[in-house]
Structures are given as structure tokens and as C-alpha cells.
Amino acid sequence: MSQITTARVRGPRTSAPRGGRLWLLWGVAAGLLGFTATILFDVRPWTEADYEKGGVLIAAAEDMPNLDPTGNRLGFLLGFAAVACLLVLHGAWRVRTERAPHAVASRVFSAGLVTSAAGLTFGYAWKGTLALYGHGGPEFGSFGDEGLLVFYALTDFGAFIPWFGVLVSLGALATMAWVERAVSRILGTLLAALVLLVVAGYIVTGVPGLAGPVGGLGLAFASLWMLVGRRGVAVDEPSEARPAEMVAPASDAEPGR
């Protein structure tokens, strides 16, 4: 009697053609929407004259009428759109790049996206809350200025700190470039330099929101590079089963010779 054993053969890691990389547009959209919501709609109560004076600007309850509710509302809406794009990118990335059992950096990349998405959901929600209850909002009067100051404090770094997860993702892309050789090494070098620069800033300044200004732009840049670049990102094709060996065990009773 013969025994057939099947073994899984790992599919080749190849770069998809440019037409098969359109899912990376979700990364471009997430980065640009996130940068717009976090940086361009970062609402502060001070005027240009206040900034020109220099020194430390102190937010107080009496500054709450100066907050722009429209800016906070747009930041909230665009921010939620960015979170949705991050989650779609996470799903598409997992389907296309995480089939190989050795793709550790690829899994770290997707984990960083989910980490940022979770934190940014709260960060942008506080913007929406401040627009809702603040001066000029539809439910103004539910909280006094002292209560609004608490919501403002939550928005101060609320949409900045969670981009740390994307920063980890960019570091994972750099690892994929130099260790797994799954993306362009030029891209990996640029991303490694960016990550190290921000890490140095964490150490020197102690400011926890430094990933905010660069996380979204870095993700958009990396996604666009992988979308249009010659190398792209390596994808794993499904493994196929094939006969590994055929064994013919000796019978318990062989005919005598």
C-alpha cells in the first residue's frame, strides 16, 4: 500500500502590477484626510497678534468663545473619514501581504494602522463634541465655559498622539524594505530616517504629539510610492498543495525469495 503525503509550497512573493495596487489609494486618502483634520483644522482660541507676542499661551475658560465651531466640525468629519480609510487599508493590506508565515513586519504595519484608528476615533470625536457644545454649536449652553475648557484640553493633543501607531507602521515598512526586501529600499531608507527623527524628538523634547504632523503625510507618501513605483509592495500568492512524497511501506508478510 502506498501513502501519499501532501505539503504546502509557499507561493512566490512578487510585486503586483500597478493596476492591481489601486487599494493603496486608501492609504493616500487616509494620510491626506488625517493631515487636514489634525493640522489644518487644529482650532486654537488665539489670534495672530497673540502668537506674535511670543511666550507661553495659556488657554482659559474666557477664551472658549473664540473657538471656531466650523473648524472643529470639519476636523471631526474629515477625521472620521480618515479613520474609515485607515481601517479599509488595514483590511486590504492583510488580505494581500500577510499570507506568508514569516511576514512579521507586514503584520506590525497593519497593527499600527488599527492602533492609530482606535485612538484617532476619540481624538476627532472630541473635536466634534467641542463643536456641538461650544459657542455657536447646536447644543451650546449644555456646559459652561469651564466645561468647554475640559473638552478643549482633550482636543489639544487628542488628534496628534494616536499617529504614533502609524509611525510604528512606517518603521515596519522600513524593516520590510531592508530585512524582508518586500518594498523599495529607497523608500525604506527615507521612512527609517523619518521615524528616527521623530523618535529623537520624543527623547529630546518629551512632546507626545510629534507624530501628528508627520504621520499622515508619511503614510500618504509611502502609499503613493508603493502605488506608482516600479517595486511596489510584494504580495503573497496562495500556496498550492502538491504531493511531497510517496512511501511504499514494507508489508508485514513479504513472499520469500
matplotlib code that plots the C-alpha trace (Angstrom):
import matplotlib.pyplot as plt

x = [0.0, 1.4, 0.9, 0.8, 1.8, 0.9, 2.9, 2.2, 4.5, 4.9, 3.8, 6.3, 6.4, 6.0, 5.1, 1.6, 1.2, 0.3, -3.3, -3.5, -2.3, -5.2, -6.2, -3.1, -5.2, -6.9, -3.5, -3.1, -6.6, -6.2, -2.9, -4.2, -7.5, -5.8, -3.3, -6.0, -8.1, -5.2, -3.1, -5.2, -8.2, -6.3, -8.5, -7.0, -8.6, -5.7, -5.2, -2.2, -1.4, -1.3, 1.2, 3.4, 3.8, 5.6, 5.9, 3.6, 0.0, -2.4, -5.9, -8.6, -12.3, -12.7, -11.1, -13.7, -15.9, -13.0, -13.0, -14.3, -17.1, -17.0, -13.3, -13.9, -16.9, -14.9, -12.0, -14.3, -15.9, -12.7, -11.0, -13.7, -13.3, -9.5, -10.2, -12.5, -9.8, -7.2, -9.5, -10.1, -6.4, -5.8, -8.2, -6.8, -3.2, -3.9, -5.6, -2.7, 0.5, 0.1, -0.3, 3.3, 4.0, 7.3, 5.8, 6.2, 6.9, 3.8, 1.7, 3.2, 2.3, -1.4, -1.4, -0.1, -2.9, -5.5, -3.8, -4.0, -7.5, -8.7, -7.0, -7.9, -11.6, -11.6, -9.3, -11.6, -14.7, -13.6, -13.4, -17.0, -18.0, -16.5, -18.2, -21.5, -21.4, -19.2, -20.2, -22.2, -22.9, -26.4, -26.3, -24.5, -25.4, -25.2, -21.8, -20.3, -17.0, -15.2, -16.7, -15.8, -12.2, -12.1, -13.2, -10.7, -7.9, -8.8, -8.5, -5.1, -3.2, -6.1, -5.7, -1.9, -0.8, -2.6, -0.5, 2.2, 0.7, 1.2, 4.8, 5.3, 3.8, 6.2, 9.1, 7.7, 7.8, 11.4, 12.0, 10.2, 12.5, 15.8, 15.0, 12.2, 13.0, 9.3, 9.3, 11.7, 14.9, 15.0, 11.5, 12.6, 15.6, 13.5, 11.0, 13.7, 15.2, 11.7, 11.0, 14.4, 13.9, 10.6, 12.0, 14.8, 12.3, 10.4, 13.6, 14.8, 11.6, 9.3, 6.4, 4.0, 2.3, 5.2, 3.9, 0.8, 2.3, 4.2, 2.2, -0.5, 1.9, 4.3, 1.6, 0.3, 3.8, 4.6, 1.3, 1.8, 5.3, 4.2, 1.3, 3.3, 6.8, 8.4, 8.9, 5.5, 4.9, 5.4, 2.2, 1.9, 0.1, -2.0, 0.1, -0.7, -0.8, 1.3, 2.3, 5.5, 6.5, 5.2, 6.2, 5.6, 6.0, 7.1, 4.4, 4.3, 4.5, 6.7, 6.9, 10.0, 12.8]
y = [0.0, 3.4, 6.5, 10.0, 13.0, 16.5, 19.6, 23.2, 25.1, 28.8, 31.0, 33.4, 37.0, 39.2, 42.8, 43.3, 45.3, 49.0, 48.3, 45.8, 48.3, 50.7, 49.6, 51.7, 54.8, 54.2, 54.9, 58.1, 59.2, 58.3, 60.2, 63.4, 63.4, 62.8, 65.6, 68.0, 67.1, 67.1, 70.1, 72.3, 72.2, 72.4, 75.0, 77.3, 80.3, 82.7, 85.3, 86.1, 89.0, 86.6, 84.4, 87.4, 88.3, 85.1, 83.3, 80.6, 80.9, 79.9, 78.7, 79.8, 79.5, 83.0, 82.0, 79.5, 81.9, 82.4, 78.8, 78.3, 75.7, 75.2, 74.3, 71.8, 70.3, 69.9, 68.4, 65.9, 64.9, 64.7, 62.9, 60.2, 59.8, 59.3, 56.6, 54.8, 54.9, 53.5, 50.6, 49.8, 50.0, 47.6, 45.1, 45.3, 45.1, 42.0, 40.2, 40.9, 40.8, 38.7, 35.2, 34.3, 32.9, 34.9, 38.3, 39.8, 43.4, 43.3, 42.3, 45.1, 47.5, 46.6, 46.6, 50.1, 51.2, 49.8, 51.4, 54.8, 54.3, 53.5, 56.5, 58.9, 58.0, 59.5, 62.4, 63.5, 62.8, 65.4, 67.9, 67.1, 67.3, 70.8, 71.9, 70.5, 72.1, 75.1, 78.7, 78.7, 75.0, 73.4, 72.4, 75.4, 76.0, 72.4, 73.1, 76.3, 77.7, 75.8, 72.5, 73.5, 74.1, 70.4, 69.4, 71.8, 70.2, 66.8, 68.2, 69.7, 66.5, 64.2, 64.1, 64.1, 61.4, 58.5, 58.9, 57.1, 53.9, 55.0, 55.9, 52.3, 51.2, 53.3, 51.8, 48.3, 49.4, 50.3, 46.8, 45.2, 47.1, 46.1, 42.7, 41.2, 43.0, 43.4, 47.2, 49.6, 50.1, 53.8, 54.2, 52.2, 54.4, 57.6, 56.2, 55.0, 58.5, 60.0, 57.5, 58.1, 61.9, 61.7, 59.3, 61.7, 64.5, 62.4, 61.9, 65.5, 67.4, 65.0, 66.2, 63.2, 64.6, 64.8, 62.0, 64.1, 66.4, 63.7, 60.5, 61.3, 62.8, 59.9, 57.4, 59.2, 59.4, 55.8, 54.6, 56.7, 55.5, 51.8, 52.6, 54.2, 52.9, 50.2, 48.0, 48.4, 46.0, 42.3, 40.2, 36.6, 34.3, 31.5, 28.4, 25.2, 21.7, 19.1, 15.6, 15.7, 12.1, 8.6, 6.0, 2.3, 0.7, -2.9, -5.5, -7.4, -10.6, -10.5, -13.5, -15.4, -15.2]
z = [0.0, -0.9, 1.3, -0.2, 2.0, 0.8, 1.7, 1.3, -1.0, -0.2, -3.1, -4.5, -3.2, -6.2, -6.8, -8.2, -11.4, -10.9, -11.9, -9.0, -6.4, -6.5, -3.0, -1.8, -2.6, 0.7, 2.4, 0.4, 1.3, 5.0, 5.2, 3.5, 5.3, 8.6, 8.0, 7.1, 10.1, 12.5, 11.3, 9.1, 11.3, 14.6, 16.2, 18.8, 20.6, 20.0, 17.2, 15.1, 17.5, 20.4, 18.6, 17.7, 21.3, 21.9, 25.2, 26.5, 25.5, 28.3, 27.4, 29.9, 30.2, 29.0, 25.7, 24.8, 22.8, 20.4, 19.2, 15.7, 15.7, 12.0, 12.1, 14.8, 12.9, 9.7, 11.6, 13.2, 9.9, 7.9, 10.8, 10.9, 7.1, 7.7, 10.4, 8.0, 5.3, 7.8, 8.5, 4.9, 4.2, 7.1, 5.7, 2.1, 3.4, 5.4, 2.5, 0.1, 2.2, 5.3, 3.8, 4.3, 7.9, 8.1, 7.3, 10.8, 9.7, 7.5, 10.4, 12.6, 9.8, 9.9, 13.7, 13.8, 11.5, 13.9, 16.9, 15.3, 14.1, 17.6, 19.2, 16.4, 16.7, 20.2, 19.2, 16.4, 18.4, 21.0, 18.2, 17.2, 20.8, 21.2, 18.0, 19.3, 22.8, 22.1, 21.3, 18.1, 18.3, 18.1, 21.8, 23.2, 26.8, 27.9, 29.5, 30.9, 29.7, 32.4, 31.0, 27.4, 28.6, 29.6, 26.1, 24.6, 26.7, 25.2, 21.7, 22.4, 21.7, 21.1, 17.3, 17.5, 19.9, 18.1, 15.0, 16.9, 15.6, 12.0, 12.9, 14.0, 10.7, 8.8, 10.8, 9.8, 6.2, 6.6, 8.0, 5.1, 2.8, 4.3, 6.0, 4.0, 0.8, 0.2, -0.7, -2.2, -0.2, -1.2, 0.4, 3.4, 3.9, 3.8, 6.2, 8.6, 8.7, 9.3, 12.2, 13.8, 13.5, 15.4, 18.0, 18.6, 19.0, 21.6, 23.6, 23.4, 23.8, 25.6, 23.4, 23.0, 19.9, 17.5, 15.2, 14.5, 11.9, 10.0, 10.5, 7.9, 5.3, 5.8, 5.2, 2.1, 0.7, 1.4, -0.1, -3.2, -3.6, -3.4, -5.8, -8.7, -8.0, -10.0, -7.0, -5.3, -2.4, -2.5, -2.3, -1.5, -3.8, -2.3, -1.6, -3.5, -2.3, -4.1, -3.4, -1.3, -1.3, -1.9, 0.6, 0.0, 3.4, 3.6, 4.0, 7.3, 5.3, 2.2, 0.0, 0.5, -2.2]

ax = plt.figure().add_subplot(projection="3d")
ax.plot(x, y, z, "-o")
ax.set_aspect("equal")
plt.show()
